[in-house]
Amino acid sequence: MSLAIEDPYARSDEMLDQPGPHRSRAAWWRRYLGVPAVLALVCIGVAVFVAVADLDDVEQRLLTLGGLLNATLVHLQLVGLSTLLVIVIAVPLGILVTRPAARRLTPLVVGLGNIAQSVPSLGVIVLFAILFAPGFRGAVVALVVYAFLPILRNTIVGLQQIDPFVVESARGMGMSSNRVLREIELPLAVPVILAGVRTAAVINVGTATIGALTNAGGLGSVVYGGIVQSRTPVIVVASILTAVLALLVDHVLGVAEDVLRPRGL
């Protein structure tokens, strides 16, 4: 009778291949902090370039640290406020048109959203700048209109894709329609709705740049200043910062999707 002797080194190799707390923590750091770390390095590179590059007086005036920070904050305010307003308007409207009594309104509401989305962004911003006066307020209203469709459509799709048997089972258990919506339908639709919010926010980051043409401020004003003064470094720096902001917003909302996603989905 022979006794098999276990190789401890082989066992340790197998254990390394298995997922564990150390591997999970490393994956968590890579997933949630990898993108911000890369974007921070890009911003540092931009700051180093502005500090060491041979810029003329006009470029130095347009690329001051305080001016870039202020433009970035205004850009974030434009995107944040407009996206929040779209959520407040589009999500309840999407819920309303998925209710049996109002489903006939779905084509009309989605059609209006398609019209707003099909109009060129510059036309939307200029139109609402005329209606609401040029500046921050008109740009916010234009961004709300332009980002309305993704959140509305995703809210409708998220609620419509729920298995009807799940809803009927909840009602068969004695749950009211409002409770079914609050505890069953909305939690199941959260991932799709958040995907629409993520799309709308990224769209707003790019569209808000055009708001500089109506004196809305933001990083678009730096880009526009570089175009008017024919200063390529200014245009490049402001464009890079706008792209960094779009990627950061996309990443933050992606993390929000993971955090708010109901367990088991």
Backbone torsions as a table, in degrees:
resi	resn	phi	psi	omega
1	MET	NA	126.6	-177.6
2	SER	-107.8	144.0	179.1
3	LEU	-101.9	128.8	178.5
4	ALA	-82.5	127.7	179.8
5	ILE	-99.6	123.2	-177.8
6	GLU	-78.0	134.3	178.7
7	ASP	-82.1	113.8	-177.7
8	PRO	-66.3	-29.9	-179.2
9	TYR	-70.4	-38.2	177.4
10	ALA	-64.1	-38.4	179.6
11	ARG	-65.6	-39.6	179.9
12	SER	-67.0	-34.4	177.1
13	ASP	-65.3	-40.3	179.1
14	GLU	-64.7	-37.8	-179.5
15	MET	-66.5	-32.0	177.7
16	LEU	-67.0	-30.8	-179.2
17	ASP	-75.9	-17.9	-178.0
18	GLN	-84.2	143.9	176.8
19	PRO	-67.3	138.4	-179.8
20	GLY	-148.5	-175.0	-176.5
21	PRO	-62.9	-38.7	-179.3
22	HIS	-67.6	-43.8	179.0
23	ARG	-65.4	-37.9	179.8
24	SER	-65.3	-41.5	178.5
25	ARG	-63.5	-40.3	178.7
26	ALA	-64.0	-41.9	178.1
27	ALA	-64.7	-37.6	178.7
28	TRP	-63.3	-45.1	179.2
29	TRP	-61.6	-43.0	-179.2
30	ARG	-65.7	-41.7	-174.1
31	ARG	-70.8	-43.7	-170.9
32	TYR	-98.2	-23.7	-178.2
33	LEU	-114.0	-7.2	-179.5
34	GLY	-64.9	-50.0	-178.8
35	VAL	-63.9	-48.1	176.8
36	PRO	-58.5	-35.9	179.0
37	ALA	-64.8	-43.7	178.5
38	VAL	-63.8	-43.3	179.8
39	LEU	-65.2	-35.8	176.5
40	ALA	-64.2	-39.2	177.2
41	LEU	-64.1	-38.5	177.5
42	VAL	-63.0	-43.7	178.9
43	CYS	-63.7	-39.4	176.9
44	ILE	-63.4	-41.8	177.2
45	GLY	-60.9	-40.5	177.5
46	VAL	-64.2	-42.4	179.4
47	ALA	-63.7	-40.5	178.0
48	VAL	-64.3	-41.3	179.4
49	PHE	-61.6	-44.8	-179.8
50	VAL	-64.3	-33.9	-176.8
51	ALA	-75.0	-36.2	-172.6
52	VAL	-103.5	-15.2	-176.8
53	ALA	-70.4	152.7	178.8
54	ASP	-85.4	85.4	-176.3
55	LEU	-97.8	144.4	176.1
56	ASP	-81.9	-178.0	-174.8
57	ASP	-62.5	-40.2	-179.0
58	VAL	-65.8	-45.1	179.7
59	GLU	-64.2	-40.1	177.6
60	GLN	-64.1	-37.2	179.2
61	ARG	-68.2	-36.7	-178.7
62	LEU	-80.9	-20.6	-174.9
63	LEU	-114.3	35.1	174.3
64	THR	-72.5	150.0	-178.6
65	LEU	-61.4	-43.3	179.1
66	GLY	-63.6	-41.0	179.4
67	GLY	-65.0	-41.0	179.6
68	LEU	-67.3	-40.7	178.3
69	LEU	-64.8	-42.4	179.3
70	ASN	-64.5	-42.5	178.7
71	ALA	-63.4	-39.0	178.6
72	THR	-65.4	-41.3	179.0
73	LEU	-64.7	-41.9	177.5
74	VAL	-63.5	-39.7	178.4
75	HIS	-61.9	-43.9	178.1
76	LEU	-63.6	-37.0	177.8
77	GLN	-65.5	-42.2	177.3
78	LEU	-59.2	-48.1	-176.8
79	VAL	-69.4	-46.1	-176.7
80	GLY	-64.5	-47.0	-178.0
81	LEU	-66.8	-44.5	-179.3
82	SER	-65.3	-40.6	179.5
83	THR	-66.2	-40.8	178.0
84	LEU	-62.1	-42.8	179.0
85	LEU	-65.0	-38.2	177.6
86	VAL	-62.7	-42.9	179.1
87	ILE	-60.1	-45.0	-177.9
88	VAL	-63.0	-33.5	-177.4
89	ILE	-89.3	-48.9	-169.3
90	ALA	-75.9	-38.4	-177.9
91	VAL	-65.2	-51.1	176.5
92	PRO	-60.5	-36.4	178.7
93	LEU	-67.2	-39.0	176.3
94	GLY	-64.0	-37.8	176.3
95	ILE	-65.2	-42.5	-177.2
96	LEU	-60.4	-46.8	-174.5
97	VAL	-76.4	-6.0	174.0
98	THR	-94.9	-3.2	176.0
99	ARG	-79.0	146.9	-175.2
100	PRO	-54.8	-36.3	-176.0
101	ALA	-73.0	-18.2	-174.7
102	ALA	-122.4	11.7	-177.0
103	ARG	-64.4	-25.5	178.9
104	ARG	-65.7	-18.5	179.8
105	LEU	-84.9	-8.3	-176.1
106	THR	-57.6	-49.4	179.5
107	PRO	-60.0	-36.5	-179.5
108	LEU	-66.6	-47.2	-177.4
109	VAL	-66.0	-45.4	178.8
110	VAL	-65.0	-35.9	177.7
111	GLY	-63.3	-41.3	176.7
112	LEU	-63.0	-40.0	177.1
113	GLY	-64.3	-37.9	178.0
114	ASN	-65.6	-37.6	178.2
115	ILE	-63.3	-45.8	179.6
116	ALA	-62.4	-37.2	-178.3
117	GLN	-74.6	-29.8	-176.5
118	SER	-78.5	-21.6	177.8
119	VAL	-71.1	135.5	178.1
120	PRO	-55.2	141.5	-175.5
121	SER	-59.0	-37.4	178.8
122	LEU	-62.1	-40.8	178.8
123	GLY	-64.2	-40.3	179.3
124	VAL	-63.7	-45.3	-177.3
125	ILE	-66.2	-42.6	179.4
126	VAL	-66.0	-41.2	-179.9
127	LEU	-60.0	-47.5	-177.9
128	PHE	-77.4	-21.3	171.4
129	ALA	-67.1	-34.9	177.7
130	ILE	-71.5	-40.7	-176.5
131	LEU	-74.7	-36.4	-174.1
132	PHE	-115.0	12.1	-178.9
133	ALA	79.1	138.7	-180.0
134	PRO	-61.3	150.0	177.7
135	GLY	128.1	-160.0	-172.9
136	PHE	-63.5	-46.2	-174.1
137	ARG	-64.6	-45.8	178.9
138	GLY	-62.9	-37.4	178.6
139	ALA	-66.3	-38.9	179.2
140	VAL	-63.3	-44.7	179.4
141	VAL	-62.1	-42.1	178.6
142	ALA	-63.0	-41.0	178.8
143	LEU	-66.0	-36.3	176.8
144	VAL	-61.1	-46.9	-179.8
145	VAL	-64.3	-41.5	-174.0
146	TYR	-73.2	-29.5	-178.5
147	ALA	-99.1	10.2	-175.7
148	PHE	-67.9	-42.6	-171.7
149	LEU	-63.4	-46.7	-176.7
150	PRO	-58.3	-42.2	-178.5
151	ILE	-72.1	-41.9	178.0
152	LEU	-60.4	-50.0	-176.9
153	ARG	-63.4	-41.9	-179.6
154	ASN	-69.2	-32.4	175.5
155	THR	-64.4	-44.7	179.6
156	ILE	-64.6	-47.7	-178.9
157	VAL	-63.9	-41.8	-179.5
158	GLY	-61.2	-37.9	179.6
159	LEU	-79.1	-34.0	-178.8
160	GLN	-74.2	-24.1	-176.9
161	GLN	-82.1	-5.6	179.0
162	ILE	-68.9	136.9	-179.5
163	ASP	-61.2	122.2	-179.2
164	PRO	-59.1	-28.9	180.0
165	PHE	-65.7	-31.4	177.1
166	VAL	-65.3	-43.9	180.0
167	VAL	-65.8	-45.3	-179.4
168	GLU	-64.7	-35.8	178.0
169	SER	-64.2	-41.0	178.7
170	ALA	-64.5	-40.9	178.2
171	ARG	-68.3	-34.5	177.1
172	GLY	-65.7	-22.7	177.0
173	MET	-83.4	1.3	176.7
174	GLY	96.8	8.7	180.0
175	MET	-77.7	139.6	177.2
176	SER	-73.1	166.7	-178.9
177	SER	-62.3	-41.7	178.7
178	ASN	-64.4	-38.6	179.5
179	ARG	-70.3	-37.3	176.0
180	VAL	-62.1	-43.4	178.9
181	LEU	-63.0	-44.0	-174.9
182	ARG	-73.5	-39.3	-171.6
183	GLU	-103.2	-17.4	-177.2
184	ILE	-116.8	-59.0	-170.7
185	GLU	-69.9	-51.6	-177.5
186	LEU	-62.6	-45.2	177.1
187	PRO	-59.1	-37.5	179.4
188	LEU	-72.1	-26.9	-179.3
189	ALA	-89.5	-7.2	-175.8
190	VAL	-54.5	-47.3	-178.6
191	PRO	-58.2	-41.6	-178.9
192	VAL	-70.8	-40.0	178.7
193	ILE	-63.9	-42.9	179.6
194	LEU	-65.6	-32.2	175.3
195	ALA	-63.7	-37.2	175.8
196	GLY	-67.6	-40.3	176.8
197	VAL	-61.8	-41.8	179.8
198	ARG	-62.0	-44.1	178.7
199	THR	-63.8	-44.5	-178.4
200	ALA	-63.5	-41.2	-178.7
201	ALA	-64.9	-42.1	178.9
202	VAL	-66.5	-38.7	175.4
203	ILE	-59.9	-42.0	-178.5
204	ASN	-66.3	-33.1	177.8
205	VAL	-60.2	-45.0	179.7
206	GLY	-71.7	-41.9	-176.9
207	THR	-69.5	-32.7	179.7
208	ALA	-62.3	-23.3	178.0
209	THR	-62.2	-35.1	-179.8
210	ILE	-70.9	-21.5	-179.9
211	GLY	-60.2	-17.2	177.3
212	ALA	-61.0	-26.4	179.9
213	LEU	-68.1	-18.5	177.5
214	THR	-112.6	23.3	175.8
215	ASN	65.0	36.0	178.7
216	ALA	-85.8	-14.4	-179.0
217	GLY	83.8	-163.4	-178.5
218	GLY	90.7	-175.6	-179.3
219	LEU	-66.4	-20.7	176.3
220	GLY	-62.5	-30.5	178.6
221	SER	-66.6	-33.7	176.8
222	VAL	-70.1	-43.0	177.4
223	VAL	-60.2	-46.6	-178.8
224	TYR	-63.8	-38.6	176.7
225	GLY	-62.6	-39.0	177.0
226	GLY	-66.6	-35.7	178.8
227	ILE	-68.6	-45.2	-178.1
228	VAL	-63.7	-39.8	-178.2
229	GLN	-88.9	1.3	-179.1
230	SER	54.5	51.1	-179.4
231	ARG	-117.6	99.9	-177.5
232	THR	-61.1	-43.8	179.0
233	PRO	-56.7	-36.7	179.5
234	VAL	-65.5	-44.6	179.8
235	ILE	-62.4	-44.1	-177.6
236	VAL	-65.0	-46.3	-178.7
237	VAL	-61.8	-48.3	-178.6
238	ALA	-65.4	-36.7	178.6
239	SER	-66.9	-40.1	177.5
240	ILE	-63.4	-43.5	179.7
241	LEU	-64.5	-36.4	176.7
242	THR	-64.8	-42.5	177.8
243	ALA	-64.3	-40.6	177.3
244	VAL	-61.2	-42.4	-179.8
245	LEU	-63.7	-41.8	178.6
246	ALA	-62.9	-43.8	178.8
247	LEU	-65.8	-37.2	179.5
248	LEU	-67.3	-43.5	177.9
249	VAL	-62.1	-43.4	178.5
250	ASP	-60.9	-41.8	-178.9
251	HIS	-68.1	-44.0	-178.8
252	VAL	-62.3	-42.7	179.4
253	LEU	-71.8	-28.6	173.4
254	GLY	-65.2	-40.1	175.5
255	VAL	-64.3	-39.6	177.9
256	ALA	-62.3	-37.6	175.7
257	GLU	-58.2	-46.4	-179.1
258	ASP	-64.9	-40.2	-176.8
259	VAL	-71.1	-41.4	-175.8
260	LEU	-88.2	-8.3	178.8
261	ARG	-65.1	128.1	178.6
262	PRO	-59.8	142.4	-179.6
263	ARG	-63.0	138.8	-179.9
264	GLY	98.5	-11.0	179.6
265	LEU	-96.7	NA	NA
